[in-house]
Amino acid sequence: MHYRALPHARLALAQGTSFPPEYAWAMDVTLQSGDALVIVDVQRDFVGGSLPVPNAEQVVPTLEHYASCFRSKGLPVFATRDWHPADHVSFREQGGIWPVHCVAGTPGAEFAQGLSMGSDATVVSKGTSRDAEAYSAFDGTDLDATLRRAGIRRLFVGGLATDYCVLATVRDALEKGYRVFLLADAIRAADIKPGDGAFAVRTMLRLGAELLHGQEVDPRLQAHG
């Protein structure tokens, strides 16, 4: 599977974030050994549940197709999830800023309906300790060790939410030396403060991530809107 950038005139995505020409778009990217897909927190509570991300349902078919592409080449798929205890520190009842969400073992913590990643996808649970926040997929997990054992060098990252767990995951991945492609057609922002998503994208690119969009290569990879 080859991926390349869209012409600048077609960079406006359904999430409401336009990627201007000065953004660095990845060109002629071919999936190869050492690549892995990382799907961040596409869970029911974030897709129309107790802590909904606007338009989150739109990333589900796109990420499902990315997962299919990776599986067809024998490349690994990782899916992260919030997996909180019922009294997690991030919840408002415990003095945190979020409503109760993604409590381990509840329907809201399940992956979004329609998201099929394959039975061999590796699930990474985070935020499992009552007293610790965990936005990044690397925070308190063995993801880095698992990736290194598998010889992974490049990460293709999409999911929810752009301005929180995607941002934190991409930042940590870059700090750990991975090359990171941000899947522009497969992210959506919480945008609790308008513009947070766009700012997060700019931050990830400034840190070294590269934008990627699969639409021109495969017509099934469409920006939904």
Backbone as JSON, one array per atom type, in Angstrom:
{
  "sequence": "MHYRALPHARLALAQGTSFPPEYAWAMDVTLQSGDALVIVDVQRDFVGGSLPVPNAEQVVPTLEHYASCFRSKGLPVFATRDWHPADHVSFREQGGIWPVHCVAGTPGAEFAQGLSMGSDATVVSKGTSRDAEAYSAFDGTDLDATLRRAGIRRLFVGGLATDYCVLATVRDALEKGYRVFLLADAIRAADIKPGDGAFAVRTMLRLGAELLHGQEVDPRLQAHG",
  "N": [[0.85, -1.19, 0.0], [0.63, 2.14, -0.95], [1.06, 5.5, 0.1], [0.36, 8.95, -0.33], [0.67, 12.56, -0.36], [-2.17, 14.79, -0.36], [-3.18, 17.21, -2.87], [-2.8, 20.7, -2.06], [-5.2, 22.13, -2.23], [-7.12, 20.39, -1.42], [-7.07, 19.81, 1.27], [-8.75, 20.22, 3.44], [-10.29, 18.74, 6.12], [-12.88, 16.6, 7.52], [-13.0, 17.01, 10.24], [-12.92, 19.66, 10.72], [-10.54, 20.91, 10.76], [-8.2, 22.59, 8.89], [-5.38, 21.9, 6.93], [-2.77, 23.79, 6.27], [-0.69, 24.83, 3.43], [1.96, 25.05, 4.36], [2.36, 22.98, 6.11], [4.1, 19.95, 6.64], [3.74, 17.41, 4.51], [3.77, 13.91, 4.24], [5.37, 12.08, 1.65], [4.92, 9.63, -0.9], [4.88, 7.2, 0.67], [5.5, 3.92, 1.54], [4.21, 0.97, 2.87], [6.1, -1.17, 4.96], [8.34, -3.69, 6.28], [8.85, -3.31, 9.75], [7.04, -1.37, 10.25], [4.16, -0.17, 12.06], [0.73, 0.03, 12.94], [-0.97, 2.25, 15.04], [-3.79, 2.53, 16.84], [-5.56, 4.82, 18.56], [-7.46, 4.8, 21.38], [-10.18, 4.42, 20.41], [-12.99, 4.16, 21.48], [-16.19, 3.26, 22.91], [-17.22, 5.13, 24.77], [-16.04, 7.45, 23.92], [-17.05, 7.7, 21.45], [-19.79, 8.88, 20.96], [-20.58, 8.32, 23.56], [-20.22, 8.67, 27.1], [-18.28, 10.62, 27.17], [-18.09, 12.2, 24.66], [-16.33, 12.64, 21.59], [-16.45, 15.08, 19.13], [-17.78, 14.1, 16.01], [-16.5, 11.66, 16.09], [-17.24, 9.13, 15.25], [-16.65, 9.08, 12.59], [-14.04, 8.3, 12.15], [-13.96, 5.61, 12.4], [-14.59, 3.72, 10.15], [-12.46, 4.43, 8.48], [-10.12, 3.89, 9.99], [-10.53, 1.18, 10.32], [-10.12, 0.31, 7.74], [-7.42, 1.06, 7.35], [-6.32, -0.72, 9.23], [-6.92, -3.13, 7.96], [-5.29, -2.91, 5.7], [-2.72, -2.97, 6.87], [-2.77, -5.51, 8.09], [-2.96, -7.1, 5.82], [-0.44, -7.02, 4.84], [0.97, -8.33, 6.71], [1.71, -6.79, 8.89], [1.93, -5.36, 12.16], [-0.85, -4.42, 14.28], [-1.77, -2.15, 16.72], [-3.9, -1.39, 19.4], [-4.91, 1.06, 21.53], [-6.39, 1.65, 24.76], [-8.33, 3.44, 27.14], [-8.61, 2.26, 30.4], [-10.0, 2.32, 32.98], [-10.14, 2.27, 36.6], [-13.14, 2.34, 38.64], [-13.06, 4.51, 40.32], [-11.3, 6.4, 39.3], [-8.7, 8.84, 39.23], [-9.0, 10.87, 37.38], [-11.67, 11.42, 37.14], [-14.52, 13.5, 37.7], [-15.83, 13.14, 40.13], [-13.77, 12.4, 41.73], [-12.27, 14.61, 41.9], [-11.13, 15.2, 39.48], [-11.13, 16.25, 35.97], [-12.85, 15.14, 34.14], [-15.91, 13.54, 33.05], [-17.16, 10.35, 34.27], [-15.72, 7.7, 32.53], [-14.92, 5.07, 30.24], [-14.62, 2.88, 32.07], [-13.07, 0.03, 33.29], [-14.07, -3.02, 31.9], [-16.69, -2.28, 31.4], [-19.43, -1.52, 29.1], [-18.91, 0.99, 27.89], [-16.17, 1.13, 27.77], [-15.46, -0.55, 25.79], [-14.2, -1.22, 22.46], [-15.14, 0.87, 19.69], [-18.25, 0.3, 18.06], [-18.22, -1.5, 15.07], [-15.55, -1.22, 14.55], [-13.2, -3.17, 13.4], [-10.34, -4.86, 14.01], [-8.95, -7.13, 13.67], [-8.14, -10.37, 14.96], [-5.59, -10.66, 15.86], [-4.65, -8.25, 16.71], [-2.87, -6.17, 18.97], [-3.77, -5.26, 22.15], [-3.5, -2.41, 24.15], [-3.67, -1.42, 27.35], [-4.3, 1.45, 29.28], [-4.02, 3.91, 31.93], [-4.75, 2.43, 34.13], [-4.26, 2.49, 36.81], [-5.54, 3.73, 39.84], [-4.64, 6.2, 40.85], [-3.22, 7.61, 38.92], [-2.93, 9.59, 36.04], [-3.07, 8.94, 32.51], [-2.41, 9.72, 29.49], [-0.83, 9.19, 27.26], [-0.05, 6.4, 25.15], [2.23, 5.16, 25.9], [2.58, 5.56, 28.55], [3.07, 4.1, 31.51], [2.77, 1.59, 30.41], [3.8, -1.39, 28.55], [4.34, -0.83, 25.94], [6.47, 0.38, 24.46], [8.63, -1.44, 24.85], [7.51, -3.71, 23.68], [7.21, -2.9, 21.01], [9.88, -2.51, 20.3], [10.95, -5.09, 20.58], [9.69, -6.25, 18.44], [10.93, -5.06, 16.35], [10.03, -2.61, 15.38], [10.03, 0.48, 13.74], [8.72, 2.6, 12.57], [5.76, 4.39, 13.19], [2.33, 4.55, 12.56], [-0.17, 6.64, 13.26], [-3.44, 7.07, 14.47], [-6.71, 8.1, 15.64], [-8.38, 8.93, 18.77], [-8.34, 11.37, 21.33], [-7.42, 13.98, 19.1], [-6.22, 16.19, 20.4], [-5.54, 15.3, 22.89], [-5.01, 12.29, 23.84], [-3.95, 11.3, 21.42], [-2.08, 13.32, 20.77], [-0.38, 13.13, 23.06], [0.58, 10.52, 22.81], [1.9, 10.57, 20.32], [3.85, 12.5, 20.86], [5.41, 11.19, 22.85], [6.26, 8.97, 21.39], [7.89, 10.12, 19.42], [9.87, 11.21, 21.05], [11.04, 8.89, 21.89], [12.32, 8.03, 19.68], [11.03, 6.98, 17.44], [9.91, 7.09, 14.04], [7.17, 8.98, 13.08], [4.04, 8.9, 11.59], [1.27, 10.86, 11.22], [-2.04, 10.15, 10.91], [-3.98, 11.89, 9.03], [-6.58, 11.73, 8.09], [-7.84, 10.22, 9.93], [-8.21, 11.11, 12.54], [-9.75, 12.89, 15.21], [-10.69, 15.79, 17.02], [-11.22, 16.81, 20.44], [-11.57, 19.47, 21.04], [-12.34, 21.16, 23.19], [-11.68, 23.68, 23.97], [-12.05, 25.87, 21.41], [-10.06, 25.33, 18.58], [-8.11, 23.81, 19.76], [-7.55, 21.31, 18.61], [-6.32, 21.92, 16.13], [-4.1, 23.27, 17.09], [-2.85, 21.18, 18.44], [-2.17, 19.51, 16.29], [-0.32, 21.18, 14.95], [1.62, 21.25, 16.95], [2.48, 18.55, 17.06], [3.58, 18.27, 14.51], [5.6, 20.17, 14.61], [7.25, 18.92, 16.43], [8.16, 16.84, 14.94], [6.55, 14.91, 13.7], [4.9, 13.54, 10.78], [2.46, 14.37, 8.38], [-0.06, 12.32, 6.97], [-2.15, 10.99, 4.42], [-4.49, 8.81, 3.06], [-6.29, 8.95, 0.93], [-6.03, 9.48, -1.9], [-4.81, 7.24, -2.88], [-6.32, 4.98, -2.32], [-9.63, 4.68, -2.99], [-11.45, 3.99, -1.04], [-10.59, 5.09, 1.27], [-11.78, 7.68, 2.47], [-12.32, 11.11, 3.34], [-14.67, 11.67, 5.7], [-17.72, 13.39, 5.77]],
  "CA": [[0.0, 0.0, 0.0], [1.36, 3.39, -1.04], [0.33, 6.68, 0.52], [1.01, 10.2, -0.67], [-0.05, 13.73, 0.09], [-3.19, 15.39, -1.21], [-2.92, 18.59, -3.26], [-3.17, 21.61, -0.98], [-6.58, 22.57, -2.36], [-8.03, 19.36, -0.92], [-6.59, 19.41, 2.58], [-9.72, 20.46, 4.51], [-10.85, 17.46, 6.57], [-14.2, 16.68, 8.14], [-12.93, 17.41, 11.64], [-12.95, 21.1, 10.8], [-9.18, 21.42, 10.78], [-7.57, 22.68, 7.59], [-3.94, 21.78, 7.02], [-2.28, 24.72, 5.27], [0.42, 24.33, 2.62], [3.26, 24.99, 5.03], [2.5, 21.74, 6.83], [4.92, 18.97, 5.92], [3.01, 16.18, 4.21], [4.62, 12.79, 3.82], [5.22, 11.76, 0.23], [5.33, 8.32, -1.41], [5.15, 6.3, 1.79], [5.13, 2.54, 1.26], [4.28, 0.13, 4.05], [7.23, -2.09, 4.89], [8.74, -4.3, 7.54], [9.25, -2.31, 10.73], [5.94, -0.44, 10.42], [3.04, -0.61, 12.89], [-0.41, 0.93, 13.09], [-1.41, 2.47, 16.42], [-5.13, 3.1, 16.92], [-5.62, 5.38, 19.91], [-8.66, 5.06, 22.19], [-11.45, 4.49, 19.67], [-13.85, 3.43, 22.41], [-17.59, 3.68, 22.86], [-17.49, 6.35, 25.54], [-15.56, 8.58, 23.13], [-17.81, 7.71, 20.2], [-21.2, 9.02, 21.3], [-20.84, 7.87, 24.92], [-20.24, 9.62, 28.22], [-17.3, 11.68, 26.91], [-18.04, 12.1, 23.19], [-15.5, 13.49, 20.75], [-17.25, 15.43, 17.95], [-17.53, 13.4, 14.74], [-15.59, 10.54, 16.32], [-17.67, 7.95, 14.49], [-16.13, 9.15, 11.23], [-12.73, 7.67, 12.02], [-14.06, 4.15, 12.54], [-14.36, 2.97, 8.91], [-11.14, 4.74, 7.95], [-9.13, 3.12, 10.75], [-10.74, -0.22, 10.02], [-9.46, 0.04, 6.46], [-5.97, 1.08, 7.62], [-5.97, -1.98, 9.88], [-6.95, -4.16, 6.94], [-4.09, -2.75, 4.88], [-1.57, -3.45, 7.63], [-2.87, -6.96, 8.25], [-2.74, -7.76, 4.54], [1.0, -7.07, 4.64], [1.59, -9.0, 7.85], [2.25, -5.78, 9.79], [1.16, -5.37, 13.41], [-1.82, -3.39, 14.64], [-1.9, -1.95, 18.16], [-5.06, -0.59, 19.76], [-4.85, 1.48, 22.92], [-7.68, 1.93, 25.37], [-8.46, 3.8, 28.55], [-9.12, 1.07, 31.11], [-9.92, 2.96, 34.29], [-10.95, 1.82, 37.74], [-14.36, 3.14, 38.79], [-12.76, 5.72, 41.09], [-10.07, 6.95, 38.72], [-8.38, 10.21, 39.64], [-9.38, 11.85, 36.35], [-13.12, 11.63, 37.15], [-14.94, 14.67, 38.48], [-16.17, 12.72, 41.49], [-12.51, 12.26, 42.46], [-11.55, 15.87, 41.79], [-10.57, 15.35, 38.15], [-11.82, 17.18, 35.06], [-13.64, 14.41, 33.16], [-16.97, 12.65, 33.53], [-16.78, 8.94, 34.31], [-15.62, 7.15, 31.17], [-14.03, 3.93, 29.96], [-14.36, 2.08, 33.26], [-12.68, -1.31, 32.87], [-15.08, -4.05, 31.89], [-18.03, -1.76, 31.09], [-19.65, -1.33, 27.66], [-18.29, 2.23, 27.41], [-14.73, 0.94, 27.56], [-15.25, -1.41, 24.63], [-13.89, -0.52, 21.22], [-16.34, 1.35, 19.02], [-18.96, -0.61, 17.2], [-17.8, -1.41, 13.68], [-14.1, -1.18, 14.43], [-12.63, -4.52, 13.37], [-8.89, -4.71, 13.87], [-8.35, -8.44, 13.53], [-7.96, -11.06, 16.24], [-4.19, -10.61, 16.28], [-4.29, -6.91, 17.16], [-2.38, -6.09, 20.35], [-4.49, -4.26, 22.94], [-2.67, -1.76, 25.16], [-4.53, -0.76, 28.34], [-3.62, 2.51, 30.01], [-4.85, 4.52, 32.95], [-5.29, 1.34, 34.94], [-4.02, 2.77, 38.22], [-6.48, 4.71, 40.35], [-4.06, 7.49, 41.22], [-2.34, 8.14, 37.89], [-3.42, 9.9, 34.7], [-2.26, 8.32, 31.45], [-2.89, 10.08, 28.17], [0.0, 8.55, 26.26], [-0.05, 4.93, 25.1], [3.5, 4.69, 26.48], [2.62, 5.91, 29.97], [2.72, 3.0, 32.4], [2.53, 0.36, 29.65], [5.0, -2.0, 27.98], [4.27, -0.65, 24.49], [7.79, 0.63, 23.87], [9.38, -2.7, 24.85], [6.89, -4.6, 22.7], [7.56, -2.42, 19.67], [11.31, -2.74, 20.04], [11.14, -6.52, 20.36], [9.17, -6.57, 17.11], [11.72, -4.36, 15.33], [9.25, -1.52, 14.81], [10.74, 1.76, 13.64], [7.81, 3.65, 12.13], [4.41, 4.27, 13.71], [1.26, 5.26, 11.86], [-1.02, 6.88, 14.43], [-4.73, 7.72, 14.33], [-7.61, 7.83, 16.75], [-9.05, 9.95, 19.55], [-8.68, 12.59, 20.61], [-6.22, 14.62, 18.55], [-5.64, 17.16, 21.31], [-5.23, 14.68, 24.17], [-4.25, 11.04, 23.84], [-3.14, 11.21, 20.2], [-0.95, 14.22, 20.97], [0.55, 12.59, 24.07], [1.2, 9.31, 22.26], [2.84, 10.98, 19.27], [4.98, 13.17, 21.51], [6.28, 10.2, 23.48], [6.86, 8.14, 20.35], [8.99, 10.88, 18.82], [10.94, 11.3, 22.05], [11.68, 7.58, 21.98], [13.08, 7.8, 18.47], [10.27, 6.42, 16.33], [9.39, 7.99, 13.01], [5.74, 8.96, 13.3], [3.13, 9.43, 10.6], [-0.03, 11.19, 11.79], [-3.05, 9.84, 9.9], [-4.82, 13.09, 9.06], [-7.97, 11.38, 7.81], [-8.3, 9.26, 10.95], [-8.14, 11.73, 13.86], [-10.75, 13.91, 15.52], [-10.31, 16.53, 18.22], [-12.24, 17.17, 21.41], [-11.77, 20.92, 20.84], [-13.06, 21.75, 24.31], [-11.42, 25.08, 23.64], [-11.94, 25.88, 19.95], [-8.7, 25.47, 18.07], [-7.2, 22.89, 20.43], [-7.13, 20.27, 17.69], [-5.36, 22.48, 15.18], [-2.87, 23.54, 17.83], [-2.21, 19.88, 18.69], [-1.54, 19.08, 15.04], [0.88, 22.0, 14.75], [2.62, 20.82, 17.92], [3.04, 17.26, 16.64], [4.44, 18.48, 13.33], [6.81, 20.88, 15.06], [8.1, 17.95, 17.12], [8.76, 15.93, 13.96], [5.61, 14.01, 13.04], [4.61, 13.84, 9.38], [1.07, 14.14, 8.04], [-0.28, 11.32, 5.93], [-3.54, 10.82, 4.02], [-4.53, 7.72, 2.1], [-7.44, 9.03, 0.05], [-5.75, 9.43, -3.32], [-4.31, 5.94, -3.25], [-7.41, 4.01, -2.21], [-10.88, 5.47, -2.9], [-12.21, 3.64, 0.16], [-10.11, 5.95, 2.35], [-12.37, 8.98, 2.2], [-12.61, 11.99, 4.46], [-16.13, 11.62, 5.85], [-18.26, 14.65, 6.19]],
  "C": [[0.89, 1.24, 0.0], [0.47, 4.53, -0.56], [1.09, 7.91, 0.06], [0.11, 11.37, -0.29], [-1.14, 14.14, -0.88], [-2.73, 16.76, -1.69], [-3.45, 19.54, -2.2], [-4.62, 22.04, -1.05], [-7.57, 21.59, -1.76], [-7.68, 18.92, 0.49], [-7.59, 19.63, 3.72], [-10.4, 19.14, 4.87], [-12.14, 17.68, 7.34], [-14.14, 17.16, 9.57], [-12.94, 18.92, 11.81], [-11.58, 21.72, 10.86], [-8.63, 21.43, 9.36], [-6.06, 22.64, 7.78], [-3.33, 22.64, 5.92], [-1.04, 24.2, 4.56], [1.76, 24.22, 3.33], [3.43, 23.74, 5.88], [3.28, 20.73, 5.98], [4.13, 17.68, 5.73], [3.97, 15.11, 3.74], [4.33, 12.45, 2.37], [5.69, 10.33, -0.05], [5.75, 7.37, -0.29], [4.63, 4.91, 1.45], [5.25, 1.72, 2.54], [5.35, -0.93, 3.88], [7.48, -2.71, 6.25], [9.26, -3.23, 8.49], [8.2, -1.25, 10.95], [4.88, -1.03, 11.34], [1.97, 0.47, 12.9], [-0.77, 1.03, 14.56], [-2.74, 3.21, 16.4], [-5.37, 3.53, 18.36], [-7.06, 5.57, 20.38], [-9.96, 5.24, 21.4], [-12.46, 3.6, 20.41], [-15.23, 4.05, 22.46], [-17.87, 4.96, 23.63], [-16.99, 7.6, 24.81], [-16.3, 8.72, 21.81], [-19.29, 7.71, 20.56], [-21.56, 8.59, 22.7], [-20.76, 8.98, 25.94], [-19.26, 10.78, 28.04], [-17.07, 11.75, 25.39], [-17.09, 13.12, 22.55], [-16.31, 13.82, 19.49], [-16.8, 14.68, 16.7], [-16.61, 12.18, 14.89], [-15.95, 9.32, 15.5], [-17.08, 7.92, 13.08], [-14.77, 8.47, 11.07], [-12.82, 6.15, 11.99], [-13.85, 3.42, 11.23], [-12.98, 3.23, 8.31], [-10.06, 3.94, 8.66], [-9.29, 1.63, 10.51], [-10.05, -0.58, 8.7], [-7.94, 0.09, 6.6], [-5.54, -0.25, 8.24], [-5.95, -3.12, 8.88], [-5.73, -4.11, 6.05], [-2.85, -3.28, 5.59], [-1.6, -4.97, 7.76], [-2.56, -7.68, 6.95], [-1.26, -7.88, 4.21], [1.73, -7.74, 5.8], [2.2, -8.04, 8.85], [1.35, -5.65, 11.01], [0.24, -4.17, 13.59], [-1.91, -3.36, 16.17], [-3.1, -1.05, 18.4], [-4.97, -0.23, 21.24], [-6.26, 1.73, 23.45], [-7.49, 2.47, 26.77], [-9.13, 2.63, 29.25], [-9.09, 1.41, 32.6], [-10.66, 2.18, 35.37], [-12.12, 2.79, 37.93], [-14.13, 4.44, 39.54], [-11.48, 6.39, 40.6], [-9.92, 8.44, 39.03], [-8.83, 11.25, 38.62], [-10.87, 12.18, 36.38], [-13.49, 12.79, 38.06], [-15.25, 14.31, 39.92], [-14.94, 12.57, 42.37], [-11.66, 13.53, 42.39], [-10.91, 16.1, 40.44], [-11.42, 16.24, 37.26], [-12.79, 16.47, 34.12], [-14.82, 13.69, 33.8], [-16.46, 11.2, 33.55], [-16.79, 8.38, 32.89], [-14.68, 5.95, 31.17], [-13.63, 3.18, 31.23], [-14.15, 0.63, 32.82], [-13.84, -2.29, 32.98], [-16.49, -3.6, 31.58], [-18.19, -1.59, 29.58], [-18.97, -0.08, 27.11], [-16.81, 2.11, 27.14], [-14.44, 0.05, 26.36], [-14.86, -0.58, 23.41], [-15.17, -0.2, 20.47], [-16.95, 0.3, 18.12], [-18.51, -0.4, 15.75], [-16.31, -1.36, 13.48], [-13.55, -2.59, 14.54], [-11.15, -4.4, 13.07], [-8.19, -6.03, 13.64], [-8.06, -9.06, 14.88], [-6.53, -11.0, 16.75], [-3.75, -9.21, 16.68], [-3.88, -6.95, 18.63], [-3.09, -4.95, 21.07], [-3.58, -3.74, 24.05], [-3.59, -0.99, 26.11], [-3.73, 0.27, 29.12], [-4.59, 3.17, 31.0], [-5.47, 3.51, 33.89], [-5.11, 1.55, 36.44], [-4.93, 3.9, 38.69], [-5.89, 6.1, 40.45], [-3.17, 8.12, 40.14], [-3.09, 8.39, 36.59], [-2.54, 9.19, 33.68], [-2.89, 8.65, 30.1], [-2.12, 9.33, 27.08], [-0.09, 7.03, 26.33], [1.22, 4.34, 25.7], [3.55, 4.85, 27.99], [2.13, 4.75, 30.83], [2.41, 1.7, 31.69], [3.86, -0.2, 29.15], [5.05, -1.84, 26.46], [5.64, -0.46, 23.86], [8.6, -0.66, 23.78], [8.83, -3.66, 23.81], [7.25, -4.2, 21.28], [9.02, -2.72, 19.34], [11.61, -4.22, 19.83], [10.69, -6.93, 18.97], [9.93, -5.86, 16.0], [10.99, -3.22, 14.67], [10.04, -0.21, 14.86], [9.83, 2.92, 13.26], [6.4, 3.35, 12.64], [3.45, 5.13, 12.9], [0.12, 5.41, 12.88], [-2.3, 7.61, 14.04], [-5.58, 7.43, 15.54], [-8.12, 9.07, 17.45], [-8.29, 10.21, 20.86], [-7.38, 13.27, 20.21], [-5.48, 15.43, 19.6], [-5.35, 16.59, 22.7], [-4.39, 13.42, 23.98], [-3.45, 10.82, 22.56], [-1.9, 12.08, 20.34], [0.07, 13.63, 21.93], [1.28, 11.37, 23.54], [2.24, 9.65, 21.21], [4.07, 11.64, 19.88], [5.95, 12.17, 22.12], [6.97, 9.33, 22.45], [8.05, 8.84, 19.7], [10.16, 10.99, 19.78], [11.72, 10.0, 22.16], [12.36, 7.17, 20.69], [12.35, 7.14, 17.32], [9.99, 7.5, 15.28], [7.88, 7.85, 13.05], [5.01, 9.63, 12.14], [1.77, 9.63, 11.26], [-1.08, 11.03, 10.69], [-4.13, 10.92, 9.91], [-6.28, 12.79, 8.81], [-8.56, 10.47, 8.87], [-8.11, 9.79, 12.36], [-9.3, 12.72, 14.0], [-10.4, 14.51, 16.88], [-11.49, 16.76, 19.15], [-12.59, 18.65, 21.28], [-12.62, 21.53, 21.94], [-12.87, 23.27, 24.29], [-11.22, 25.12, 22.13], [-10.51, 26.16, 19.49], [-7.7, 24.54, 18.72], [-6.68, 21.82, 19.48], [-6.09, 20.75, 16.71], [-4.03, 22.76, 15.86], [-2.12, 22.25, 18.1], [-1.51, 19.36, 17.44], [-0.26, 19.86, 14.79], [1.99, 21.56, 15.71], [3.28, 19.51, 17.5], [3.96, 17.42, 15.44], [5.72, 19.21, 13.71], [7.78, 19.91, 15.74], [8.7, 16.91, 16.17], [7.83, 14.92, 13.32], [5.36, 14.47, 11.61], [3.15, 13.49, 9.09], [0.95, 13.16, 6.88], [-1.77, 11.2, 5.68], [-3.6, 9.78, 2.92], [-5.54, 7.86, 0.99], [-7.1, 8.88, -1.43], [-5.3, 8.06, -3.79], [-5.42, 4.91, -3.28], [-8.7, 4.77, -2.03], [-11.72, 5.12, -1.69], [-11.76, 4.46, 1.36], [-10.57, 7.37, 2.07], [-12.46, 9.79, 3.48], [-14.12, 12.09, 4.58], [-16.64, 12.96, 6.34], [-19.7, 14.83, 5.73]]
}
